[in-house]
Amino acid sequence: MTDAGRPPRSSHNAPEPEELTLSNTNDVGRTVDISVAAPAYNEAENIAVVVTEWRRYLDQHPGIGTWEIVVCDDGSTDGTGAILTALQADCSELVVVQFDRNRGAGAAIAAAIARTRLDWVVLLDSDGQFPIGNLDRFLGRLQAGDDVAFSGARIRKADTLPYRWGSAASGAVSNVLHRTRYRDFNSIFKVVRGPLLRALYLESGGMNCSTEITARIDELGHTWKEIPIVHRDRGGGQRRRRFWHGARDRALFVGYLGFRRRLQRLGVLRATSVPKIMEEAT
């Protein structure tokens, strides 16, 4: 039991893996306006294909109205920025934020989010592991307008065993610290009301931005609604993180977020004002 006698937060039960399909079952009578926000660092092998996939999906889907794609090039040295600039010539909906040096995925996703302007923001990675077609399973919920924060739960993670173990361990610890029961605490595939997401104060400088966003929304009293999604192998290139360095950083950051949550429960830290944020979001 949590404070005030309530049980840990839990999202709706996810279907078994064999039930997972990507199909457009939403009501196309009402459209939603979508901003895609993503970081990119040395993704020259993937970025053109991935952005083209996003653009085609957003442009052709009958359930989507106005759309935009915001990508922050995190100081890439392999030509990623030049490819993005070239893509802009044929796509006015593509916004590119350029960092003059590598600042980390957390800083890049925060910068991309800050440049979005539409009602809903979809968070993605630029390595192609999260197909934008996953959004099919979310659109009906967005059209209904019954919730403000949705997260994609990877049923089968297309990562190497050490990374799957690390993600599972940090997710389990995060659930204990935050008194939640999320299946995929660390998933970057998220769909959040734009004003709410843009109001978050994000501190992560590295690859822990998805974990922080999950925690920050929880701090505001919102329960993530998890929806099962497809996770696939990288389209090209290689993962550039050093595993043990990343594992150390994740452990420290998960501990920090949990300690922060504890201080809020004790009244030592003041949580962000929910009414102020939701007034903008409504």
C-alpha positions, -999 to +999 in steps of 0.1 A: +000+000+000+011+035-007+006+068+012-030+074+021-038+037+017-038+036-021-021+007-039+009+012-062-001+027-095-004+003-123-013+007-160-039-014-178-030-050-182-010-054-215-020-083-239+003-112-244+029-108-271+010-129-296-019-104-294+003-075-305-005-062-340-002-028-356-035-020-372-054+012-377-086+007-356-091+043-344-120+066-353-108+087-382-137+111-379-117+132-355-080+141-361-053+149-336-023+172-341+010+155-335+045+167-328+073+141-330+103+149-309+136+130-311+173+133-304+199+123-329+236+116-324+258+102-352+228+085-369+239+092-405+232+056-415+196+057-402+183+093-401+171+098-437+152+065-437+137+070-403+126+106-408+111+096-442+092+069-425+079+093-399+069+118-425+051+093-447+031+080-418+021+114-404+012+128-438-009+098-449-027+088-417-063+099-418-064+102-380-037+128-379-043+165-387-015+190-384+019+175-377+056+184-373+089+166-367+115+182-344+149+165-343+178+178-322+212+170-337+233+164-306+266+176-320+270+148-345+303+143-363+292+120-390+271+142-412+238+136-394+232+174-393+238+179-430+214+151-438+187+167-417+193+200-433+189+185-467+157+168-457+143+201-446+144+214-482+116+190-491+097+190-458+086+223-443+072+204-413+107+192-402+124+214-376+161+208-368+178+220-336+216+220-339+240+216-309+275+227-316+289+199-294+276+166-279+256+174-248+238+140-243+205+125-252+187+141-222+197+176-233+188+169-269+153+155-262+146+184-238+156+209-266+134+190-291+104+190-268+109+227-261+105+234-299+073+215-303+041+234-305+012+210-311-014+193-289+003+159-285+040+151-285+053+117-295+088+109-282+110+086-304+146+076-310+163+083-343+179+048-346+147+033-360+141+008-332+106+023-324+084+021-355+061+051-357+034+026-368+031+018-331+011+051-329-019+032-345-026+017-311-026+051-294-046+073-317-080+061-306-072+070-270-059+104-281-090+111-300-111+102-270-091+126-248-096+105-217-059+106-205-028+128-208+001+104-207+007+072-226+038+050-228+047+022-251+056-011-233+081-031-253+068-067-253+100-081-269+130-058-266+154-060-296+185-053-275+214-075-265+210-095-233+231-071-210+210-041-221+178-061-215+189-071-181+200-036-172+167-021-183+147-047-164+167-041-132+165-003-133+128-005-142+121-029-112+140-006-088+122+025-102+089+008-096+098+001-060+110+036-054+080+053-071+055+027-059+043+020-094+039-012-114+049-002-149+059-029-173+084-007-192+095+022-170+124+031-193+106+032-227+113+063-248+081+058-269+057+081-251+027+102-262+020+131-238-002+162-240+021+189-253+015+216-227+021+191-199+053+177-214+067+211-223+061+222-187+084+195-172+117+205-158+141+178-171+176+174-157+190+143-173+220+149-195+225+114-208+205+083-218+182+083-188+158+109-202+130+084-207+133+072-171+131+108-159+101+116-180+082+086-165+092+097-130+083+134-135+048+127-148+043+103-119+054+131-095+026+152-108+000+126-099-007+112-134-007+075-141+009+064-174-014+043-196+008+016-211+001+002-245+022-027-260+044-018-289+068-033-314+106-028-308+129-038-336+166-040-343+186-009-352+183+001-389+221+006-391+251+017-372+261+006-338+251+015-302+278+039-290+274+038-253+298+020-231+278-005-212+293-003-177+296+035-179+259+037-189+250+012-162+267+033-135+250+065-147+216+048-148+220+034-112+230+068-099+202+086-117+175+061-107+187+065-071+185+103-074+149+102-088+138+078-060+154+100-033+138+130-048+104+113-047+110+103-011+117+139-001+085+150-018+065+125+002+081+138+034+073+174+024+110+183+022+106+191-015+076+208-030+061+191-061+053+210-092+018+226-091-005+202-110-034+227-114-011+252-131+001+227-156-032+212-163-049+246-168-026+251-197-032+216-210-070+218-211 
